[in-house]
Amino acid sequence: MLASAIAFIGLLFMTNYLGRDVYGSVVWTLSLVASFNAISDLGFTSAHIKRISEGKDLDDCVSTYAVIKLTLTGVMVVITLTSVFLWTDVLGKTLDSSSTDLILLFILYYVLLDISAIATNTFMAKMEMAKLPLVTIIDPLVRVPLVVLVSINLMGMVELALAYVLSALAVTVIALFLLFRDRIKWRRPTLVRSYYRFALPLALIAVISVLSGLIDKLLLGSFYSSGDVGLYSAPQVFLGTFAIVSTAVSALTFPSFSKLHAEGKLREIRELTRQAERYIMMVALPITILIIMFPEDICVVLYGSDFAGAGEIIGIMAVTNLILMMNSVDSSQIIAVNRPGISALITVIVFVVNLGALLVLVPGPAFLGFGLGLSYVGAAIALLIGRVVTYVITRYTVWHLTGTVLDPRLLIQLVAGAVVIGLLAVLSTMYSITTWYWLIAFGFITLGAYIGVLVLLKEFTHRDLRYFLDLANPKELMGYIRGELKGSQ
C-alpha cells in the first residue's frame, strides 16, 4: 500500500501538470506492450509457487524457473518487435517517432521487470513477505521523483518512459541481489517437465488474465482519444492503491491454501478464507462508500478540473473494485487445490463476457452496427459486468471444491455501510469536498462512523482492534523485516 501510495503521487503530478492526453498516451502504450508481455508468464509463475510450496528443491526450482522465464521473455521481445515491423513496413501504417520510442522503452521496461520476477516470485513462494514489498517499494521510490521532475518541467512522453525504465532497473538490481544473497546454487534444471505439466492448463489463464486487464484501455485508445484513456485510467490507479490489500492477502493465502490442501485440512481453508474476507471488507467498504457519495468532487480534488469527467465512472469502478477485492481469496483457492483447469474455464468465460460487453458499450454504431458509443462510461460498466460474473462463478466453484460459503456476518457490515451512507447524505447537504484536507476529513468521518456502527453491532471487537494495531505496528513490522532479511524468519 505504501508503494502504491507513493506511485499515486507520481500520477497526481502527471495529471495536474501534463494533462490527460499525455497521461493517456503513456497508459495506452504501456497497455499495448503489456499485452505482448503476457507471453512471458504462461502460467509458469503459478507452477513455480506451487512447486516451492510443496517442498521441492529450492535450487532446482529457481534454476528451472529462471531458464523458462528468460526464454519466454526473449520470445516476447521478438514477437513485439516483429509486430511493430509488420504494422509499419508491411501494412504501411505510420507511427510517429515518439510512439516508436515509447514502445521500445516500454519493451525494455518489461524485460527488466520479467528478470526481477525470477526473484520476487521466489520470495512469494517462500512466503518471505518482507523481501517482496521491499523490492516493490524500490520502484516508486526511484520512479516518482523522476516523474515529478519531468512533470514540473513539462517534458514529454519519452522522458516519462525513461523514468519507468530507470525504476525497473533499480528493482531488478535489488531483487537479484537479495536472491543471490540467499546462496542459490544454480544447477541444470530438472523440473521443466513438472513445471510444464502444471502450467499448461494455466497458459490460457495467464494470457487472458493479462488481456482482461488491458483490453478496455486498448479499445478506448482505438476508438477514442488518448484523453478518454486518461480519464478512464486515473480512477483505476487510485482504486488500485486499495486493491493492493486483497492482492497481498491473495499472494499469502495461495501457498498457505496449497499447504493446507496437501495436508487434507479443508476446514482450515474455509476458516482462513472467511477471516480474510471479513477483514478485506472492513477495509474496502468504507472507501467504496465515500467514493460513491462524492465521485466528481474526489476526481477534481485529486486530478484537477480537467478530470471532472472521471466522476461519471469512479463510483462504478469503486463497486467493481470492492467485488474484485472480495473475490481475490476465493480465486486463489481454486489453483491451490490443484484445479487449474477450472480456473482456466472461468477465465475464458469471463473474458468472453467482458469483451462482448466492451464491444457493445464502448464503440459507436459505426462499429459492426450495434455499438452504443458510451466510451469510458461503457468500459466501466462492462468491467463491472465481468466482475459480477466472475464473483458468482467463483463462489459456486469454491463451495463445490472446499465447501466454502459466504459468511453471513458480512451482512452486518452491509448494514453498517447503509447507516454511513445516510450520514454522508446528510453531511453532503451542508458541506462539500473542495480541497485535499476536506477529503481526508470526510475519510476519517466515514471510517469512524463505519467502525462505530460495527462496534454497536458487536461486529468489531477488541480482538479486531488488536489485530489491526499489530498489523500496523512499526516495531512489529521492522522486527519481522529484520528477521527475514537476516534469514532468521
C-alpha positions as CSV (number, residue, x, y, z in Angstrom):
1,M,0.0,0.0,0.0
2,L,2.9,2.4,0.8
3,A,4.4,1.6,-2.6
4,S,1.1,2.3,-4.3
5,A,0.6,5.5,-2.3
6,I,4.0,6.8,-3.4
7,A,3.2,5.9,-7.0
8,F,-0.1,7.7,-6.7
9,I,1.9,10.9,-6.0
10,G,3.5,10.5,-9.4
11,L,0.1,10.1,-11.0
12,L,-1.1,13.4,-9.4
13,F,1.8,15.3,-10.9
14,M,1.3,13.7,-14.3
15,T,-2.4,14.5,-14.4
16,N,-2.1,18.0,-12.9
17,Y,1.0,19.2,-14.9
18,L,1.0,17.2,-18.2
19,G,-2.8,16.7,-18.6
20,R,-4.9,13.7,-19.6
21,D,-3.7,13.5,-23.2
22,V,0.0,12.8,-22.3
23,Y,-1.0,10.6,-19.4
24,G,-3.5,8.7,-21.7
25,S,-0.8,8.1,-24.4
26,V,1.6,6.7,-21.9
27,V,-1.1,4.4,-20.4
28,W,-2.2,3.2,-23.8
29,T,1.4,2.4,-24.9
30,L,2.1,0.6,-21.6
31,S,-1.1,-1.4,-22.1
32,L,-0.1,-2.3,-25.6
33,V,3.4,-3.7,-24.7
34,A,2.0,-5.3,-21.6
35,S,-0.4,-7.3,-23.7
36,F,2.5,-8.8,-25.6
37,N,4.3,-9.4,-22.3
38,A,1.6,-11.9,-21.3
39,I,3.8,-14.3,-23.3
40,S,6.5,-14.1,-20.6
41,D,4.4,-15.9,-18.0
42,L,2.0,-18.5,-19.5
43,G,1.2,-19.9,-16.0
44,F,4.8,-20.8,-15.0
45,T,4.7,-18.3,-12.1
46,S,1.9,-20.3,-10.5
47,A,3.8,-23.5,-11.2
48,H,6.9,-22.0,-9.5
49,I,5.0,-21.0,-6.4
50,K,3.2,-24.4,-6.3
51,R,6.3,-26.5,-6.5
52,I,8.3,-24.5,-3.9
53,S,5.3,-24.6,-1.5
54,E,5.2,-28.3,-2.0
55,G,8.7,-28.6,-0.7
56,K,10.6,-29.2,-4.0
57,D,14.4,-28.5,-4.0
58,L,14.7,-24.7,-4.0
59,D,17.9,-24.5,-6.1
60,D,16.3,-26.7,-8.8
61,C,13.1,-24.7,-8.7
62,V,14.8,-21.3,-9.1
63,S,17.1,-22.7,-11.9
64,T,14.2,-24.2,-13.8
65,Y,12.1,-21.0,-13.4
66,A,14.9,-18.7,-14.5
67,V,15.5,-20.7,-17.7
68,I,11.8,-20.7,-18.5
69,K,11.3,-17.0,-17.7
70,L,14.3,-15.8,-19.7
71,T,13.3,-17.9,-22.7
72,L,9.7,-16.6,-22.7
73,T,10.9,-13.0,-22.2
74,G,13.1,-13.4,-25.3
75,V,10.1,-14.7,-27.2
76,M,8.1,-11.7,-26.1
77,V,10.7,-9.3,-27.4
78,V,10.9,-10.9,-30.8
79,I,7.1,-11.1,-31.2
80,T,6.6,-7.5,-30.1
81,L,9.3,-6.1,-32.4
82,T,8.1,-8.3,-35.3
83,S,4.6,-6.9,-34.8
84,V,5.8,-3.3,-35.0
85,F,7.7,-4.1,-38.1
86,L,4.7,-5.8,-39.8
87,W,2.5,-2.8,-38.8
88,T,4.8,-0.2,-40.2
89,D,6.8,-1.8,-43.0
90,V,4.4,-4.5,-44.3
91,L,1.0,-3.0,-43.7
92,G,2.2,0.6,-44.4
93,K,0.8,2.1,-41.2
94,T,2.5,5.0,-39.6
95,L,3.9,5.5,-36.1
96,D,5.5,8.8,-35.1
97,S,8.9,8.9,-33.6
98,S,7.6,9.4,-30.1
99,S,5.3,6.4,-30.3
100,T,8.1,4.2,-31.6
101,D,10.4,5.4,-28.8
102,L,7.7,4.8,-26.2
103,I,7.2,1.2,-27.5
104,L,11.0,0.4,-27.4
105,L,11.4,1.9,-24.0
106,F,8.5,0.0,-22.5
107,I,9.8,-3.2,-24.1
108,L,13.0,-2.7,-22.1
109,Y,10.9,-1.8,-19.0
110,Y,9.0,-5.1,-19.1
111,V,12.2,-7.1,-19.9
112,L,13.7,-5.8,-16.7
113,L,10.6,-6.5,-14.7
114,D,10.5,-10.0,-16.0
115,I,14.0,-10.6,-14.9
116,S,13.3,-9.2,-11.4
117,A,10.2,-11.5,-11.3
118,I,12.5,-14.5,-11.0
119,A,13.5,-13.3,-7.6
120,T,10.1,-11.7,-6.4
121,N,8.1,-14.8,-7.3
122,T,10.5,-16.9,-5.4
123,F,10.1,-14.7,-2.4
124,M,6.3,-15.0,-2.7
125,A,6.5,-18.8,-3.0
126,K,8.7,-18.9,0.2
127,M,6.2,-16.5,1.9
128,E,9.0,-14.1,2.6
129,M,6.6,-11.2,3.0
130,A,9.3,-8.7,3.9
131,K,11.6,-9.1,0.9
132,L,8.7,-8.9,-1.6
133,P,7.4,-5.4,-0.6
134,L,11.0,-4.2,0.0
135,V,11.7,-4.8,-3.7
136,T,8.2,-3.5,-4.7
137,I,8.8,-0.2,-2.9
138,I,12.0,0.5,-4.8
139,D,10.0,1.1,-8.0
140,P,8.1,4.2,-6.8
141,L,10.9,5.5,-4.7
142,V,13.0,5.8,-7.9
143,R,10.3,6.5,-10.4
144,V,8.2,9.0,-8.7
145,P,10.9,11.7,-8.1
146,L,11.8,11.4,-11.8
147,V,8.2,11.6,-12.8
148,V,7.8,14.7,-10.6
149,L,10.9,16.3,-12.2
150,V,9.5,15.5,-15.7
151,S,6.1,16.8,-14.9
152,I,7.2,20.1,-13.3
153,N,9.5,20.9,-16.2
154,L,6.7,20.0,-18.7
155,M,8.8,17.4,-20.5
156,G,7.3,14.8,-22.9
157,M,6.3,11.2,-23.0
158,V,9.7,9.8,-23.8
159,E,11.2,11.3,-20.6
160,L,8.3,9.8,-18.7
161,A,9.1,6.4,-20.2
162,L,12.7,6.8,-19.2
163,A,11.7,7.3,-15.6
164,Y,9.8,3.9,-15.8
165,V,12.9,2.2,-17.2
166,L,15.3,3.5,-14.6
167,S,12.9,2.4,-11.8
168,A,12.7,-1.1,-13.3
169,L,16.5,-1.3,-13.5
170,A,16.7,-0.4,-9.8
171,V,14.1,-3.1,-8.9
172,T,16.0,-5.7,-10.9
173,V,19.3,-4.9,-9.2
174,I,17.8,-5.1,-5.7
175,A,15.7,-8.2,-6.4
176,L,18.6,-10.2,-7.8
177,F,20.9,-9.0,-5.0
178,L,18.5,-10.4,-2.4
179,L,18.1,-13.6,-4.4
180,F,21.8,-14.2,-4.8
181,R,22.5,-13.4,-1.2
182,D,20.4,-16.4,-0.2
183,R,23.2,-18.5,-1.9
184,I,21.0,-20.1,-4.5
185,K,23.0,-22.8,-6.3
186,W,22.4,-22.7,-10.0
187,R,22.2,-26.1,-11.5
188,R,20.9,-27.9,-14.5
189,P,17.1,-27.5,-14.4
190,T,15.4,-30.9,-14.0
191,L,11.8,-29.7,-13.2
192,V,11.0,-28.3,-16.6
193,R,8.6,-31.1,-17.4
194,S,6.9,-30.8,-14.0
195,Y,6.5,-27.0,-14.4
196,Y,5.2,-27.6,-17.9
197,R,2.5,-30.1,-16.8
198,F,1.2,-27.7,-14.1
199,A,1.5,-24.5,-16.3
200,L,-0.1,-25.9,-19.4
201,P,-3.8,-25.6,-18.2
202,L,-2.9,-22.1,-16.9
203,A,-1.3,-20.8,-20.0
204,L,-4.6,-19.6,-21.4
205,I,-5.4,-18.1,-18.0
206,A,-2.1,-16.2,-17.9
207,V,-2.7,-14.6,-21.3
208,I,-6.4,-13.9,-21.0
209,S,-6.0,-12.6,-17.4
210,V,-3.5,-10.0,-18.7
211,L,-5.6,-9.1,-21.7
212,S,-8.7,-8.8,-19.4
213,G,-6.9,-6.0,-17.6
214,L,-5.8,-4.2,-20.7
215,I,-8.5,-4.7,-23.4
216,D,-10.6,-1.9,-22.0
217,K,-7.9,0.7,-22.4
218,L,-6.7,-0.7,-25.7
219,L,-10.3,-0.4,-27.1
220,L,-10.7,3.1,-25.8
221,G,-7.5,4.2,-27.4
222,S,-8.5,2.6,-30.7
223,F,-11.9,4.2,-30.9
224,Y,-11.5,7.4,-28.9
225,S,-8.7,9.9,-27.9
226,S,-5.8,9.4,-25.5
227,G,-7.7,11.9,-23.3
228,D,-10.5,9.4,-22.8
229,V,-7.9,6.7,-21.9
230,G,-6.5,9.2,-19.3
231,L,-10.0,9.9,-17.9
232,Y,-10.6,6.2,-17.6
233,S,-7.2,5.1,-16.2
234,A,-6.7,7.7,-13.5
235,P,-9.5,6.4,-11.2
236,Q,-8.3,2.8,-11.8
237,V,-4.9,3.7,-10.4
238,F,-6.4,5.4,-7.3
239,L,-8.6,2.4,-6.6
240,G,-5.7,0.1,-7.3
241,T,-3.9,1.6,-4.3
242,F,-6.5,0.0,-2.0
243,A,-6.9,-3.2,-4.1
244,I,-3.3,-4.0,-3.1
245,V,-4.7,-5.1,0.2
246,S,-6.5,-8.0,-1.4
247,T,-3.6,-8.7,-3.7
248,A,-1.3,-9.1,-0.8
249,V,-3.8,-11.3,1.1
250,S,-4.2,-13.5,-2.0
251,A,-0.5,-13.8,-2.5
252,L,-0.1,-15.0,1.1
253,T,-3.1,-17.3,1.2
254,F,-2.2,-19.2,-2.1
255,P,0.8,-21.0,-0.7
256,S,-1.0,-21.4,2.6
257,F,-4.0,-23.0,0.9
258,S,-1.7,-25.2,-1.1
259,K,0.0,-26.5,2.1
260,L,-3.3,-27.0,3.9
261,H,-4.8,-28.8,0.9
262,A,-1.8,-31.1,0.8
263,E,-2.4,-32.0,4.4
264,G,-6.2,-32.5,3.8
265,K,-7.2,-29.6,6.1
266,L,-10.2,-28.2,4.2
267,R,-11.8,-26.9,7.4
268,E,-8.8,-24.7,8.0
269,I,-9.0,-23.4,4.4
270,R,-12.7,-22.4,4.9
271,E,-11.9,-20.6,8.2
272,L,-8.9,-18.8,6.7
273,T,-11.0,-17.7,3.7
274,R,-13.8,-16.3,5.8
275,Q,-11.5,-14.5,8.1
276,A,-9.6,-12.9,5.2
277,E,-12.9,-11.8,3.5
278,R,-14.2,-10.2,6.7
279,Y,-11.1,-8.1,7.2
280,I,-10.9,-7.2,3.5
281,M,-14.5,-5.8,3.6
282,M,-13.7,-3.8,6.7
283,V,-11.0,-2.0,4.6
284,A,-12.8,-1.8,1.3
285,L,-16.4,-0.9,2.1
286,P,-15.8,2.5,3.8
287,I,-13.6,3.6,0.9
288,T,-16.2,2.4,-1.6
289,I,-19.0,4.3,0.2
290,L,-17.0,7.6,0.3
291,I,-16.3,7.4,-3.4
292,I,-19.9,6.6,-4.4
293,M,-21.2,9.6,-2.3
294,F,-18.7,12.2,-3.7
295,P,-17.4,10.9,-7.1
296,E,-16.8,14.2,-9.0
297,D,-15.5,16.1,-6.0
298,I,-12.9,13.4,-5.4
299,C,-11.7,13.4,-9.0
300,V,-11.4,17.2,-9.2
301,V,-9.5,17.4,-5.9
302,L,-7.1,14.6,-6.9
303,Y,-6.5,15.2,-10.6
304,G,-7.7,18.7,-11.3
305,S,-10.7,20.1,-13.2
306,D,-9.5,18.5,-16.4
307,F,-10.5,15.2,-14.9
308,A,-14.0,16.2,-13.7
309,G,-15.5,13.7,-16.3
310,A,-13.9,10.8,-14.4
311,G,-16.6,11.4,-11.8
312,E,-19.0,9.7,-14.1
313,I,-17.2,6.4,-13.7
314,I,-15.3,6.3,-10.4
315,G,-18.3,5.2,-8.5
316,I,-18.9,2.3,-10.9
317,M,-15.2,1.4,-10.6
318,A,-15.4,1.6,-6.8
319,V,-18.1,-1.1,-6.7
320,T,-16.1,-3.1,-9.3
321,N,-13.0,-2.8,-7.1
322,L,-15.0,-4.0,-4.0
323,I,-16.1,-7.1,-5.8
324,L,-12.6,-7.7,-7.0
325,M,-11.1,-7.5,-3.5
326,M,-13.8,-9.8,-2.0
327,N,-13.2,-12.4,-4.7
328,S,-9.4,-12.5,-4.5
329,V,-9.1,-15.0,-1.7
330,D,-11.6,-17.4,-3.3
331,S,-9.8,-17.2,-6.6
332,S,-6.5,-18.3,-5.1
333,Q,-8.3,-21.3,-3.5
334,I,-9.1,-22.9,-6.9
335,I,-5.5,-23.1,-8.1
336,A,-4.2,-24.0,-4.6
337,V,-6.3,-27.1,-4.6
338,N,-4.9,-28.3,-7.9
339,R,-7.8,-27.4,-10.2
340,P,-6.1,-25.0,-12.7
341,G,-8.4,-26.3,-15.4
342,I,-11.4,-24.8,-13.6
343,S,-9.6,-21.5,-13.3
344,A,-8.9,-21.6,-17.0
345,L,-12.5,-22.2,-17.8
346,I,-13.7,-19.4,-15.5
347,T,-11.2,-17.0,-17.0
348,V,-12.3,-17.8,-20.6
349,I,-16.0,-17.4,-19.8
350,V,-15.5,-14.1,-18.0
351,F,-13.1,-12.8,-20.8
352,V,-15.8,-13.6,-23.4
353,V,-18.5,-11.8,-21.4
354,N,-16.3,-8.8,-20.7
355,L,-15.1,-8.5,-24.3
356,G,-18.7,-8.8,-25.6
357,A,-19.9,-6.1,-23.2
358,L,-17.0,-3.8,-24.2
359,L,-17.7,-4.2,-27.9
360,V,-21.4,-3.4,-27.3
361,L,-20.9,-0.5,-24.9
362,V,-17.7,1.3,-25.9
363,P,-17.6,1.8,-29.8
364,G,-20.2,3.8,-31.7
365,P,-22.9,2.4,-34.0
366,A,-20.4,2.6,-36.9
367,F,-18.6,-0.4,-35.4
368,L,-20.5,-3.6,-36.5
369,G,-23.7,-1.6,-36.5
370,F,-24.7,-2.1,-32.8
371,G,-22.2,-0.1,-30.6
372,L,-23.8,2.2,-28.1
373,G,-20.9,4.6,-28.1
374,L,-20.6,5.1,-24.3
375,S,-16.8,5.5,-24.4
376,Y,-15.1,5.3,-21.0
377,V,-18.5,5.0,-19.2
378,G,-19.3,2.0,-21.2
379,A,-15.9,0.5,-20.4
380,A,-16.5,0.9,-16.7
381,I,-20.0,-0.7,-16.9
382,A,-18.5,-3.6,-19.0
383,L,-15.8,-4.2,-16.4
384,L,-18.4,-4.3,-13.6
385,I,-20.5,-6.9,-15.5
386,G,-17.4,-9.0,-15.9
387,R,-16.5,-8.8,-12.2
388,V,-20.1,-9.8,-11.1
389,V,-20.0,-12.8,-13.4
390,T,-16.5,-13.7,-12.0
391,Y,-17.8,-13.4,-8.4
392,V,-20.8,-15.6,-8.9
393,I,-19.0,-18.4,-10.8
394,T,-16.0,-18.3,-8.3
395,R,-18.3,-18.5,-5.3
396,Y,-20.1,-21.5,-6.7
397,T,-16.8,-23.2,-7.5
398,V,-15.2,-22.9,-4.1
399,W,-18.4,-24.1,-2.5
400,H,-18.2,-27.2,-4.7
401,L,-14.4,-27.7,-4.1
402,T,-13.9,-26.9,-0.4
403,G,-17.4,-26.3,1.0
404,T,-16.6,-22.6,1.5
405,V,-19.8,-20.5,1.7
406,L,-20.4,-16.8,2.1
407,D,-20.0,-15.6,5.7
408,P,-23.4,-14.3,6.9
409,R,-21.6,-11.9,9.2
410,L,-20.7,-9.8,6.1
411,L,-24.4,-8.7,6.1
412,I,-23.7,-6.9,9.4
413,Q,-21.0,-4.8,7.6
414,L,-23.5,-4.0,4.8
415,V,-26.0,-2.7,7.4
416,A,-23.2,-0.5,8.9
417,G,-22.4,0.7,5.4
418,A,-26.1,1.7,4.8
419,V,-26.0,3.8,8.0
420,V,-22.9,5.5,6.9
421,I,-24.4,6.3,3.5
422,G,-27.3,8.0,5.3
423,L,-24.9,10.1,7.5
424,L,-22.9,11.2,4.4
425,A,-26.1,12.1,2.6
426,V,-27.0,14.5,5.4
427,L,-23.5,16.0,5.6
428,S,-23.4,16.5,1.8
429,T,-26.3,18.9,2.1
430,M,-24.1,21.1,4.3
431,Y,-20.5,20.5,3.2
432,S,-18.7,19.5,0.0
433,I,-15.2,18.2,-0.7
434,T,-13.3,21.1,-2.2
435,T,-9.7,20.5,-1.0
436,W,-7.5,17.6,-0.1
437,Y,-7.9,18.3,3.6
438,W,-11.7,18.1,3.3
439,L,-11.2,14.8,1.5
440,I,-9.1,13.5,4.4
441,A,-11.6,14.8,7.0
442,F,-14.5,13.1,5.2
443,G,-12.4,9.9,5.0
444,F,-11.9,9.9,8.8
445,I,-15.7,10.6,9.3
446,T,-16.6,7.7,7.1
447,L,-14.2,5.3,8.7
448,G,-15.1,6.4,12.2
449,A,-18.8,6.1,11.7
450,Y,-18.4,2.7,10.0
451,I,-16.3,1.2,12.8
452,G,-18.6,2.9,15.4
453,V,-21.7,1.1,14.0
454,L,-19.8,-2.2,13.8
455,V,-18.9,-1.8,17.5
456,L,-22.5,-1.2,18.4
457,L,-23.5,-4.3,16.4
458,K,-20.7,-6.2,18.2
459,E,-19.1,-7.0,14.9
460,F,-15.9,-5.1,15.7
461,T,-14.3,-6.2,18.9
462,H,-11.2,-5.6,21.0
463,R,-9.7,-8.6,19.3
464,D,-10.2,-7.0,15.8
465,L,-8.7,-3.7,17.0
466,R,-5.7,-5.5,18.4
467,Y,-5.3,-7.4,15.1
468,F,-5.2,-4.1,13.0
469,L,-2.9,-2.4,15.5
470,D,-0.5,-5.3,15.5
471,L,-0.6,-5.3,11.7
472,A,0.3,-1.6,11.5
473,N,2.7,-1.7,14.5
474,P,6.0,-0.3,13.1
475,K,8.0,-2.1,15.8
476,E,6.5,-5.5,15.0
477,L,6.8,-4.8,11.2
478,M,10.5,-3.8,11.4
479,G,11.3,-6.7,13.7
480,Y,9.8,-9.1,11.2
481,I,11.6,-7.5,8.3
482,R,15.0,-7.5,10.1
483,G,14.5,-11.2,11.0
484,E,13.5,-12.2,7.5
485,L,16.3,-10.3,5.8
486,K,18.8,-11.8,8.2
487,G,17.4,-15.3,7.4
488,S,16.0,-16.0,10.8
489,Q,12.3,-16.0,10.0
